[in-house]
Amino acid sequence: MKTSTPSNSNHTGETSRKDIHLRVTERIVADLEKGVRPWVKPWNVEHTAGKITRPLRHNGTPYSGINILMLWSAAVDGGYAEEELVAELGAAFLCADLELALHPREDHAAYIAHWLKVLQNDKRAIFRAAAHAQRAADHLHKLQPSIDEAA
């Protein structure tokens, strides 16, 4: 009996889309494994050796009590890591749009291992994160008054 292997492509170009997802994800994973966030170069991991930091709110205020444990726990199952990746990319997009320098904080380095795990387990994760980040950045831009309204 002759067996056949299923084709990896179809008439809609599904293979090329899968290949691009895989190629982009692999490139980003390789950069992250080197300690480099591809959207913020250069990056240095010297400051994070052995440090444990409390999760911080958007305004820099540390979380307290059970919130710390819940956030640390969430960061270990990676579901939170993808959200943080969205936030990180969104910040990079907004800084680029506003021509601001993006200055990574020391506590952000702790997320890299979690981002790596997410990206290594799901080749489409970076695409979802970038799409969510772009939607968030677009939403924030729409909240800004127009030039006519500001004047």
C-alpha atoms as a printed R data frame, in Angstrom:
    type eleno elety resid chain resno      x      y      z
1   ATOM     1    CA   MET     A     1  0.000  0.000  0.000
2   ATOM     2    CA   LYS     A     2  1.350  3.360 -0.977
3   ATOM     3    CA   THR     A     3  1.248  6.096  1.642
4   ATOM     4    CA   SER     A     4  1.457  9.736  0.929
5   ATOM     5    CA   THR     A     5  2.585 12.555  3.110
6   ATOM     6    CA   PRO     A     6  0.339 15.555  3.308
7   ATOM     7    CA   SER     A     7  1.520 18.549  1.398
8   ATOM     8    CA   ASN     A     8  2.802 21.481  3.413
9   ATOM     9    CA   SER     A     9  1.340 23.940  0.986
10  ATOM    10    CA   ASN     A    10 -1.916 24.782 -0.643
11  ATOM    11    CA   HIS     A    11 -3.042 27.053 -3.416
12  ATOM    12    CA   THR     A    12 -3.431 30.045 -1.079
13  ATOM    13    CA   GLY     A    13  0.225 30.316 -0.141
14  ATOM    14    CA   GLU     A    14 -0.213 28.982  3.390
15  ATOM    15    CA   THR     A    15  3.335 27.598  3.402
16  ATOM    16    CA   SER     A    16  4.942 30.955  2.740
17  ATOM    17    CA   ARG     A    17  2.916 32.535  5.558
18  ATOM    18    CA   LYS     A    18  3.947 29.753  7.941
19  ATOM    19    CA   ASP     A    19  7.538 30.088  6.867
20  ATOM    20    CA   ILE     A    20  7.560 33.838  7.536
21  ATOM    21    CA   HIS     A    21  6.037 33.284 10.985
22  ATOM    22    CA   LEU     A    22  8.719 30.732 11.747
23  ATOM    23    CA   ARG     A    23 11.576 32.820 10.314
24  ATOM    24    CA   VAL     A    24 10.617 36.004 12.141
25  ATOM    25    CA   THR     A    25 10.017 34.185 15.418
26  ATOM    26    CA   GLU     A    26 13.319 32.326 15.169
27  ATOM    27    CA   ARG     A    27 15.191 35.582 14.522
28  ATOM    28    CA   ILE     A    28 13.614 37.281 17.513
29  ATOM    29    CA   VAL     A    29 14.205 34.238 19.730
30  ATOM    30    CA   ALA     A    30 17.864 34.208 18.688
31  ATOM    31    CA   ASP     A    31 18.226 37.883 19.627
32  ATOM    32    CA   LEU     A    32 16.471 37.378 22.955
33  ATOM    33    CA   GLU     A    33 18.692 34.398 23.741
34  ATOM    34    CA   LYS     A    34 21.657 36.753 23.325
35  ATOM    35    CA   GLY     A    35 20.058 39.173 25.787
36  ATOM    36    CA   VAL     A    36 19.108 41.648 23.075
37  ATOM    37    CA   ARG     A    37 15.608 42.971 22.580
38  ATOM    38    CA   PRO     A    38 15.463 43.418 18.813
39  ATOM    39    CA   TRP     A    39 13.282 46.508 19.149
40  ATOM    40    CA   VAL     A    40 15.711 48.160 21.595
41  ATOM    41    CA   LYS     A    41 19.390 47.846 20.739
42  ATOM    42    CA   PRO     A    42 21.862 47.731 22.362
43  ATOM    43    CA   TRP     A    43 20.736 46.126 25.568
44  ATOM    44    CA   ASN     A    44 22.906 45.033 28.461
45  ATOM    45    CA   VAL     A    45 22.068 42.292 31.006
46  ATOM    46    CA   GLU     A    46 24.798 43.171 33.501
47  ATOM    47    CA   HIS     A    47 22.400 45.036 35.761
48  ATOM    48    CA   THR     A    48 20.065 42.113 36.424
49  ATOM    49    CA   ALA     A    49 22.429 39.501 37.846
50  ATOM    50    CA   GLY     A    50 20.851 37.960 40.921
51  ATOM    51    CA   LYS     A    51 18.263 40.697 41.443
52  ATOM    52    CA   ILE     A    52 14.687 40.036 42.380
53  ATOM    53    CA   THR     A    53 12.457 43.036 41.873
54  ATOM    54    CA   ARG     A    54  8.869 43.796 42.776
55  ATOM    55    CA   PRO     A    55  6.538 44.251 39.823
56  ATOM    56    CA   LEU     A    56  5.845 47.915 39.144
57  ATOM    57    CA   ARG     A    57  2.710 49.709 38.056
58  ATOM    58    CA   HIS     A    58  2.780 51.904 34.963
59  ATOM    59    CA   ASN     A    59  3.756 54.899 37.113
60  ATOM    60    CA   GLY     A    60  6.700 53.119 38.760
61  ATOM    61    CA   THR     A    61  4.952 52.408 42.073
62  ATOM    62    CA   PRO     A    62  5.638 48.840 43.261
63  ATOM    63    CA   TYR     A    63  2.746 46.440 43.707
64  ATOM    64    CA   SER     A    64  2.204 45.186 47.248
65  ATOM    65    CA   GLY     A    65  0.945 42.161 49.130
66  ATOM    66    CA   ILE     A    66 -0.763 39.374 47.265
67  ATOM    67    CA   ASN     A    67 -0.517 41.308 43.997
68  ATOM    68    CA   ILE     A    68  3.239 40.701 44.010
69  ATOM    69    CA   LEU     A    69  2.765 36.965 44.412
70  ATOM    70    CA   MET     A    70  0.017 36.823 41.794
71  ATOM    71    CA   LEU     A    71  2.140 38.714 39.261
72  ATOM    72    CA   TRP     A    72  5.233 36.611 39.962
73  ATOM    73    CA   SER     A    73  3.142 33.466 39.667
74  ATOM    74    CA   ALA     A    74  1.581 34.628 36.420
75  ATOM    75    CA   ALA     A    75  5.007 35.458 35.022
76  ATOM    76    CA   VAL     A    76  6.148 31.827 35.700
77  ATOM    77    CA   ASP     A    77  2.996 30.340 33.456
78  ATOM    78    CA   GLY     A    78  3.948 32.710 30.597
79  ATOM    79    CA   GLY     A    79  0.033 33.652 30.049
80  ATOM    80    CA   TYR     A    80  1.290 37.272 31.636
81  ATOM    81    CA   ALA     A    81  4.576 37.183 29.609
82  ATOM    82    CA   GLU     A    82  2.696 37.628 26.355
83  ATOM    83    CA   GLU     A    83  0.798 40.589 27.795
84  ATOM    84    CA   GLU     A    84  4.078 42.133 28.913
85  ATOM    85    CA   LEU     A    85  5.475 41.576 25.430
86  ATOM    86    CA   VAL     A    86  2.487 43.467 24.011
87  ATOM    87    CA   ALA     A    87  3.145 46.305 26.452
88  ATOM    88    CA   GLU     A    88  6.860 46.372 25.631
89  ATOM    89    CA   LEU     A    89  6.226 46.455 21.892
90  ATOM    90    CA   GLY     A    90  3.505 49.064 22.314
91  ATOM    91    CA   ALA     A    91  5.906 51.293 24.246
92  ATOM    92    CA   ALA     A    92  8.519 50.863 21.513
93  ATOM    93    CA   PHE     A    93  5.963 51.726 18.802
94  ATOM    94    CA   LEU     A    94  4.786 54.830 20.657
95  ATOM    95    CA   CYS     A    95  8.326 56.015 21.341
96  ATOM    96    CA   ALA     A    96  9.148 55.606 17.653
97  ATOM    97    CA   ASP     A    97  5.997 57.499 16.624
98  ATOM    98    CA   LEU     A    98  6.755 60.313 19.061
99  ATOM    99    CA   GLU     A    99 10.485 60.324 18.274
100 ATOM   100    CA   LEU     A   100 11.337 59.592 21.907
101 ATOM   101    CA   ALA     A   101 14.289 57.584 23.146
102 ATOM   102    CA   LEU     A   102 13.237 54.296 24.723
103 ATOM   103    CA   HIS     A   103 15.224 53.687 27.892
104 ATOM   104    CA   PRO     A   104 14.793 50.121 29.156
105 ATOM   105    CA   ARG     A   105 14.587 49.811 32.912
106 ATOM   106    CA   GLU     A   106 16.529 47.172 34.805
107 ATOM   107    CA   ASP     A   107 13.388 45.362 35.919
108 ATOM   108    CA   HIS     A   108 12.315 44.826 32.291
109 ATOM   109    CA   ALA     A   109 15.221 42.433 31.758
110 ATOM   110    CA   ALA     A   110 13.584 39.883 34.017
111 ATOM   111    CA   TYR     A   111 10.860 39.409 31.416
112 ATOM   112    CA   ILE     A   112 13.183 38.256 28.627
113 ATOM   113    CA   ALA     A   113 13.297 34.624 29.771
114 ATOM   114    CA   HIS     A   114  9.502 34.550 29.884
115 ATOM   115    CA   TRP     A   115  9.206 36.138 26.432
116 ATOM   116    CA   LEU     A   116 11.626 33.537 25.110
117 ATOM   117    CA   LYS     A   117  9.487 30.736 26.460
118 ATOM   118    CA   VAL     A   118  6.354 32.184 24.876
119 ATOM   119    CA   LEU     A   119  8.068 32.721 21.513
120 ATOM   120    CA   GLN     A   120  9.729 29.318 21.481
121 ATOM   121    CA   ASN     A   121  6.419 27.596 22.197
122 ATOM   122    CA   ASP     A   122  4.348 29.562 19.696
123 ATOM   123    CA   LYS     A   123  5.780 30.860 16.439
124 ATOM   124    CA   ARG     A   124  2.786 33.177 15.995
125 ATOM   125    CA   ALA     A   125  3.037 34.821 19.426
126 ATOM   126    CA   ILE     A   126  5.197 37.718 18.220
127 ATOM   127    CA   PHE     A   127  2.727 38.427 15.422
128 ATOM   128    CA   ARG     A   128 -0.216 38.509 17.868
129 ATOM   129    CA   ALA     A   129  1.753 40.665 20.295
130 ATOM   130    CA   ALA     A   130  2.746 43.117 17.550
131 ATOM   131    CA   ALA     A   131 -0.842 43.322 16.274
132 ATOM   132    CA   HIS     A   132 -2.216 43.972 19.787
133 ATOM   133    CA   ALA     A   133  0.530 46.514 20.464
134 ATOM   134    CA   GLN     A   134 -0.221 48.346 17.217
135 ATOM   135    CA   ARG     A   135 -3.943 48.474 18.020
136 ATOM   136    CA   ALA     A   136 -3.151 49.862 21.480
137 ATOM   137    CA   ALA     A   137 -0.789 52.487 20.040
138 ATOM   138    CA   ASP     A   138 -3.382 53.474 17.417
139 ATOM   139    CA   HIS     A   139 -6.029 53.775 20.144
140 ATOM   140    CA   LEU     A   140 -3.789 56.045 22.219
141 ATOM   141    CA   HIS     A   141 -3.063 58.210 19.179
142 ATOM   142    CA   LYS     A   142 -6.818 58.591 18.537
143 ATOM   143    CA   LEU     A   143 -7.309 59.850 22.108
144 ATOM   144    CA   GLN     A   144 -5.010 62.776 21.451
145 ATOM   145    CA   PRO     A   145 -6.608 66.060 20.409
146 ATOM   146    CA   SER     A   146 -6.180 67.044 16.797
147 ATOM   147    CA   ILE     A   147 -3.951 69.995 15.939
148 ATOM   148    CA   ASP     A   148 -7.052 72.184 15.466
149 ATOM   149    CA   GLU     A   149 -8.499 71.148 18.858
150 ATOM   150    CA   ALA     A   150 -5.185 71.734 20.644
151 ATOM   151    CA   ALA     A   151 -4.914 75.287 19.256
